[in-house]
Amino acid sequence: MLKRLAVFVSLLAFSTAAFAQRPAPRSKAPAGKPATRLTGVHLAVDPVFKNYQGACPVRVIFKGDISTNGPATVPYTFEASDGHGYTSHSPTFTSAGRKPVNEAWRITNDFSGWIALKPEAPFSYMSSTRAFFRVKCTGHLKGD
């Protein structure tokens, strides 16, 4: 009986020591949060169109980017002052980096408003600032 107890204590000590030497499990992202994080979301109106005055229709150009600290697919859309709905896009990052984002609006009449770049879940915790612009039509191009 004493011999069995000694063997049991030895096994217990060995398994406890082996468990204590195991590396800690890698931390996982909290539920609902991606392991990769956004590091930047930017959008700006092309300076030519910030306060445009001229012939219409005109294509107002918006340029920006999305940056991450690792691989991810980042779905995004745009939010606009006119409430217009936009198709979602989903660029894939194979590593940390920056991807360009471009959008254009065809404006046919006087307009003043803004547009913002809005990543979607699970990256909806960040968005760009609003890119404000104004179009004042002084005439219309033939055919429109």
Number of C-alpha atoms within 10 A of each C-alpha: 6 7 8 9 10 11 12 12 12 12 12 12 12 12 12 11 11 10 10 10 9 8 7 7 6 6 7 9 10 8 7 9 13 14 15 17 19 23 14 15 21 19 24 22 23 16 12 11 17 17 14 17 16 13 16 20 20 20 13 20 17 20 16 19 16 23 18 20 16 16 15 19 16 22 17 22 16 21 18 17 12 11 9 9 10 11 7 12 15 13 14 12 18 10 12 16 15 17 14 12 17 13 15 13 11 11 15 17 16 14 14 14 13 17 23 23 28 22 23 18 13 13 19 13 12 15 21 20 15 18 19 17 20 16 23 17 18 11 12 14 11 8 5 7
